C-alpha cells in the first residue's frame, strides 16, 4: 500500500517522539518503557507533558491510521525494542569489538537510554555501576607487562649532590680569579675565547721550537750569533720599532739558521733581512730597503736583501706566526695584577735571553713566566699564586730552573761586552730598570749560586 506524504511526516514525528521518550529522565517507570507498546511496537506514554508536540491520543490516532506490512513488523520490533539484559551485552560487545570502525544507530540509542535510566529515581543517591571486567582481562597477570602500548614518559634521575663526589670545576677553581670578567664589554679583548687563543699559541710554540745547539757543525758560532743579536738591538732602538719586531726577528733568524746554514760573511745579511720581514709582519710602517742598506754601511745591495728575503720565506714556508715572549708576559702580568716596575723588570730579563745562544730552545711561555716570577721575588718577594699557575700553565716549582738561569744572566750582563740591552733599559723610558739595587741584592746572588750548584 502506498504511503502518502502526510503519513511519512507522521512516521518521522513518531520516531523523534519515541527517541525523546527513551532518553527522558522524567519517565517514572522503566518497565513501562519495555512493556507498554502499541500495535506497531512503539512506547505508549501515559501522560502528556508540557512542551511536547503531540498528546498521547493524537499519537495513537496517527499510528492507527498507518497501515504496515505484516512481513516487516518483526524486523521493526527487533530494531526498536531491546530488553535491558540485551542492552548490557551489546554494550560490552561494543567495547570489546575493535574491528568495527563505526557504531550503529541502535548502539547510540541504547547507550543514551542506559545513561538516562540510571537517574530514574531522583530520591535515591546516584551510583554508577561498576564496569564488568571481561574474562580476557581477568586472566592477565597483575604485574605490569614489559611491553607498553602507550609511550611512558621517562622520569629524569635526581642529581647526586653527595659530598663523596668529585668537586665541580667551579669549586676546584675557587682560588683562581677570572681575570677576564670585566672585559666582556670590550670586543677587542675577546674575553669569550682569549683562553683558546693562548692554548693555540702554546701549540704553535711547540710546533716552531728551535732545537738546542743547532749551530753545531756550521761556520757560524754561538758567539757570532750573540754579536749579531746585540747589534740588531741597537738597530731596532734606532729605527723606533715595536718590541714584537725585535723578538720576531730573533725567532726568524734561529728558525732559518737551523734549516739553512750560511757562511759568516752572509750572517749580517740574514740579520737585516729577518728584521725587514718582521717589520712587514708587525709594523704599520716598515723601514725601506734603503734604510737597511744604509745601516749595513752599503755592505749589501737591495738585490741581495730581496734575494735573501725570498730564500728565508721559502725555507720557513711563509710561517711567521711563532708566539713571542711578550705575548705571554702580558697575559701573566694581567693574571698577577703586577705593577709597571715588575712588568718592566720582567721585560728586561726576557730581552737578556735573546742574546744567549743557550736559551734558544726554551719555550717563550716558560721564559715569560720565569721572568715575571723572578721579578716578583726581587722587588717585593711576592709568591706565585694559583691564578698565575692557572693562566701561565706553570707552577712555581716548574719555574725555579728558569729563575736560576735568569739570575745568572743578570749577573753576567754586568760584566759582558754586549751591553745593548742593558744600556737600552738604563734609560728613563724603561724606568732605568737595569740599574736598580735589587739586581745587586743577596736574593739574586743566592738564586744564581743555586743554579751553579744544580748544574
C-alpha positions in Angstrom: 0.0 0.0 0.0 1.4 3.4 -0.9 2.3 5.8 1.9 1.2 9.4 1.4 3.4 12.4 2.2 1.3 13.2 5.3 1.8 9.6 6.6 5.6 9.8 6.0 5.7 13.0 8.1 3.7 11.4 10.8 6.1 8.4 10.9 9.1 10.8 11.2 7.4 12.7 14.1 6.6 9.4 15.7 10.2 8.2 15.6 11.5 11.5 17.0 8.9 11.4 19.8 9.9 7.8 20.5 13.6 8.7 20.9 12.7 11.6 23.3 10.6 9.2 25.4 13.5 6.7 25.6 16.0 9.3 26.9 13.6 11.4 29.0 14.9 11.4 32.6 11.4 12.2 33.9 10.0 8.8 32.9 8.6 7.3 36.1 8.7 3.7 35.2 11.4 1.8 33.3 9.1 -1.2 33.0 6.5 0.8 31.1 9.1 1.6 28.5 9.6 -2.0 27.7 6.1 -3.4 28.1 3.5 -0.9 27.2 3.6 -0.7 23.5 1.0 -0.2 20.8 0.4 -2.4 17.8 3.5 -1.3 15.9 6.0 -1.7 18.8 6.1 2.0 19.9 6.2 3.0 23.5 2.9 4.4 24.8 3.4 7.4 27.0 0.8 7.6 29.8 0.7 11.3 30.4 1.3 14.4 28.3 4.0 16.8 29.4 4.2 20.5 28.7 6.4 21.4 25.8 5.7 18.2 23.8 4.4 18.4 20.2 1.5 15.8 20.4 -0.6 14.3 23.1 -0.8 10.5 23.6 -4.2 10.3 22.0 -3.0 12.1 18.9 -0.1 9.8 18.6 -2.4 6.7 18.8 -4.7 8.2 16.2 -1.8 8.9 13.8 -0.3 5.5 14.4 -3.6 3.6 13.9 -4.1 5.4 10.6 -0.9 3.9 9.2 -1.0 0.5 7.5 2.1 -1.5 7.9 3.1 -4.6 6.0 2.9 -7.6 8.5 6.0 -9.1 6.9 8.1 -6.2 8.1 6.6 -6.0 11.6 9.0 -8.4 13.2 12.0 -6.5 11.8 10.8 -3.2 13.1 10.2 -4.7 16.6 13.7 -6.2 16.7 15.3 -2.9 15.8 13.4 -0.6 18.2 12.6 -2.8 21.3 15.5 -4.4 23.1 15.5 -5.9 26.6 17.7 -4.4 29.3 19.9 -7.6 29.5 20.4 -7.5 25.8 21.4 -3.8 26.1 24.2 -4.6 28.6 25.5 -7.4 26.4 25.5 -5.3 23.3 27.3 -2.5 25.2 30.1 -5.0 26.3 30.4 -6.3 22.8 30.7 -2.7 21.6 33.6 -2.1 23.9 35.4 -5.4 23.2 34.8 -5.4 19.4 37.6 -3.3 17.8 37.1 -4.4 14.3 34.1 -2.1 13.6 35.1 1.3 12.7 31.6 2.9 13.3 28.7 2.4 15.7 25.1 1.8 14.5 22.1 4.0 15.4 20.9 1.2 17.6 24.1 1.3 19.7 23.9 5.1 20.1 20.2 4.9 21.2 21.0 2.1 23.7 23.9 4.0 25.2 21.9 7.1 25.7 19.0 5.1 27.1 21.3 3.4 29.7 22.6 6.8 31.0 19.0 8.1 31.2 17.8 5.0 33.1 20.4 5.4 35.8 18.8 8.6 37.1 15.1 7.3 37.2 14.8 7.7 40.9 15.7 11.2 41.9 15.3 10.5 45.6 18.0 7.8 45.8 21.7 8.6 45.6 23.2 8.0 42.2 25.7 5.2 41.9 27.4 4.4 38.7 27.5 0.7 38.1 30.9 -0.9 38.3 32.2 -1.9 34.9 32.3 -5.6 34.2 35.8 -6.8 33.6 36.0 -9.2 30.7 37.4 -12.7 31.2 40.2 -11.9 28.9 41.4 -9.0 31.0 40.9 -11.0 34.3 43.3 -13.7 33.1 46.1 -11.2 32.6 48.8 -11.0 35.3 48.6 -8.3 37.9 52.2 -7.2 37.3 52.7 -4.6 34.5 53.8 -6.1 31.3 57.2 -5.3 29.8 55.6 -4.3 26.5 53.7 -1.0 26.9 51.1 0.0 24.3 51.4 3.7 25.3 54.6 5.7 25.5 55.7 6.1 29.1 57.4 9.5 29.9 60.9 8.9 31.2 61.5 10.4 34.6 64.9 12.1 35.0 67.1 10.9 37.8 67.8 13.3 40.6 71.3 14.9 40.6 73.6 13.4 43.2 75.0 16.2 45.3 76.6 14.0 48.0 79.9 15.0 49.4 81.8 12.0 48.2 81.5 13.0 44.6 84.4 14.8 42.8 84.5 18.5 43.1 82.9 20.6 40.5 85.0 22.7 38.2 84.0 26.0 39.8 84.7 24.6 43.2 88.1 23.3 42.2 89.0 26.7 40.8 87.7 28.5 43.8 91.1 30.2 44.3 91.5 31.1 40.7 90.3 34.6 39.8 88.6 35.2 36.5 90.8 37.9 35.0 88.5 38.4 32.0 85.3 39.1 33.9 85.5 42.9 33.4 86.4 42.7 29.7 83.1 41.4 28.3 82.1 44.9 27.2 85.3 45.4 25.2 85.2 43.4 21.9 88.9 44.0 21.2 89.8 41.9 24.3 87.8 38.9 23.0 87.2 37.6 26.6 84.9 34.9 25.3 87.8 32.9 23.6 91.0 34.5 24.8 92.0 31.3 26.7 91.5 29.3 23.5 93.9 31.8 21.7 96.6 31.2 24.3 96.1 27.4 24.2 96.7 27.6 20.4 99.8 29.8 20.9 101.2 27.1 23.2 100.6 24.6 20.5 102.5 26.9 18.0 105.5 27.4 20.2 105.9 23.6 20.3 105.5 23.4 16.6 108.1 26.0 15.8 110.5 25.0 18.5 114.3 25.6 17.9 116.4 22.6 18.8 119.3 23.2 21.3 122.8 23.6 19.9 121.6 23.9 16.3 124.7 25.7 15.2 126.9 22.7 15.7 128.9 21.8 12.6 128.2 25.2 11.0 130.6 28.0 10.2 128.6 30.4 12.3 129.1 30.0 16.1 127.0 31.0 19.1 129.3 33.9 19.8 128.8 35.3 16.3 125.1 35.0 16.8 125.3 36.9 20.1 127.2 39.7 18.4 124.6 39.9 15.6 121.7 40.0 18.0 123.3 42.7 20.1 123.8 44.8 17.0 120.2 44.3 15.9 119.0 45.5 19.3 120.8 48.8 18.5 119.3 48.9 15.0 115.8 48.2 16.5 116.2 51.0 19.0 117.4 53.4 16.4 114.5 52.7 14.0 112.0 53.0 16.9 110.4 49.7 16.0 107.9 47.8 18.1 109.1 45.4 20.8 107.4 42.5 19.0 109.5 43.2 15.9 112.8 42.5 17.8 111.5 39.2 19.3 110.2 38.1 15.9 113.4 39.0 14.2 115.4 36.7 16.5 112.9 33.9 16.1 113.1 34.0 12.3 116.9 34.0 12.5 117.1 30.9 14.7 114.5 29.0 12.7 116.2 29.8 9.4 119.8 29.1 10.6 118.8 25.7 11.9 117.5 24.8 8.4 119.9 26.6 6.1 123.5 27.1 7.2 125.1 30.3 5.8 128.7 31.5 5.7 129.8 34.1 8.2 130.0 36.8 5.6 126.3 36.4 5.0 125.3 36.4 8.6 124.6 40.2 8.8 122.6 40.0 5.6 120.4 37.3 7.2 120.0 39.6 10.3 118.8 42.7 8.4 116.6 40.6 6.1 114.9 38.9 9.0 114.3 42.4 10.6 112.8 43.5 7.3 110.4 40.6 7.3 109.5 41.1 10.9 108.8 44.8 10.3 106.5 43.9 7.4 104.7 41.5 9.7 104.4 43.7 12.8 104.9 47.3 11.9 102.4 49.7 10.4 105.1 51.5 8.5 108.1 49.2 7.9 111.6 50.6 7.1 112.6 50.7 3.5 115.3 48.7 1.8 117.5 51.8 1.5 117.4 52.1 5.3 118.8 48.6 5.8 121.4 49.1 3.1 122.5 52.3 4.8 122.6 50.7 8.3 124.9 47.9 6.9 127.2 50.7 5.5 126.5 49.5 2.0 127.9 46.1 2.6 124.9 44.6 0.8 122.7 45.9 -2.0 118.9 46.0 -2.3 119.0 43.0 -4.6 120.9 41.0 -2.0 118.3 41.7 0.6 115.4 40.8 -1.8 117.1 37.5 -2.7 117.7 36.6 0.9 114.1 37.6 1.8 112.8 35.1 -0.8 115.1 32.4 0.4 114.1 32.8 4.0 110.4 32.8 3.3 110.6 29.7 1.2 112.6 27.9 3.9 110.1 28.8 6.6 107.1 28.1 4.2 105.9 31.6 5.0 105.0 30.7 8.6 105.9 33.7 10.6 103.4 33.2 13.4 105.6 31.8 16.2 104.4 33.1 19.6 106.6 35.6 21.4 107.7 36.0 25.0 106.0 39.4 25.1 102.6 37.9 24.3 102.7 35.5 27.2 104.2 38.1 29.6 101.2 40.5 29.1 98.8 37.7 29.9 100.8 36.7 33.0 101.1 40.3 34.2 97.4 40.6 34.0 96.8 37.4 35.9 99.3 38.5 38.6 98.0 42.1 38.7 101.5 43.4 38.8 102.6 47.0 38.6 104.7 48.7 36.0 108.0 48.1 37.7 107.5 44.3 37.9 106.4 44.2 34.3 109.3 46.3 33.0 111.8 44.2 35.0 110.4 41.1 33.5 110.8 42.6 30.0 114.4 43.4 30.8 115.0 39.8 32.0 113.4 38.4 28.8 115.4 40.5 26.5 118.6 39.3 28.1 117.7 35.8 26.9 117.6 36.7 23.2 121.3 37.2 23.1 122.2 34.0 24.8 122.6 31.0 22.5 122.0 28.6 25.3 118.4 29.8 25.7 117.2 29.3 22.2 115.4 26.0 22.9 113.2 27.2 25.7 109.6 28.0 25.0 108.6 31.6 25.1 105.8 30.9 27.6 108.3 29.4 30.0 110.7 32.3 29.6 107.9 34.9 30.2 106.6 33.1 33.3 110.1 32.7 34.7 111.0 36.3 34.2 107.8 37.5 35.9 108.4 35.1 38.8 112.0 36.4 39.3 110.8 40.0 39.1 108.2 39.4 41.8 110.8 37.7 44.0 113.3 40.5 43.6 111.0 43.5 44.1 108.7 42.5 46.9 109.1 38.8 47.5 105.6 38.0 46.4 104.7 34.4 45.7 103.4 32.7 42.6 99.6 32.5 43.1 97.1 29.9 41.9 95.7 32.3 39.4 99.2 32.7 37.8 99.7 29.0 37.8 96.4 28.5 36.1 96.8 31.1 33.3 100.5 30.6 32.7 100.3 26.7 33.0 103.4 26.7 35.2 103.7 26.3 38.9 106.4 28.0 41.0 108.2 24.7 41.3 108.3 24.3 37.5 109.7 27.8 37.1 112.6 27.5 39.5 115.1 26.2 37.0 114.3 29.1 34.7 114.5 31.6 37.6 118.0 30.3 38.4 119.2 30.7 34.7 117.8 34.2 34.5 119.6 35.2 37.8 122.8 34.0 36.2 122.2 36.1 33.1 121.6 39.3 35.2 124.9 38.9 37.0 126.7 38.0 33.7 125.2 41.1 32.0 127.2 43.5 34.3 130.5 42.1 33.0 129.6 41.4 29.4 130.8 43.4 26.4 127.5 43.1 24.8 125.7 45.9 26.5 123.0 46.9 24.1 120.1 45.5 26.2 121.5 46.8 29.5 122.0 50.3 28.0 118.6 50.3 26.5 116.9 49.6 29.8 119.0 52.1 31.7 117.1 54.9 30.0 114.2 56.8 31.7 111.8 55.3 29.2 112.2 52.0 30.9 112.3 53.4 34.4 116.1 52.7 34.5 115.2 49.2 35.5 118.6 47.8 34.6 120.3 49.9 37.3 118.0 49.2 40.3 119.6 48.0 43.5 117.5 44.8 43.6 119.6 43.5 40.8 122.6 43.5 43.1 120.7 42.0 46.1 121.7 38.9 48.0 118.5 37.3 46.9 119.7 37.4 43.2 123.1 36.1 44.2 121.6 33.2 46.1 119.4 32.2 43.2 122.4 32.4 40.8 124.5 30.3 43.2 121.7 27.7 43.4 121.8 27.5 39.6 125.5 26.8 39.6 125.2 24.2 42.3 122.4 22.4 40.3 124.5 22.4 37.2 
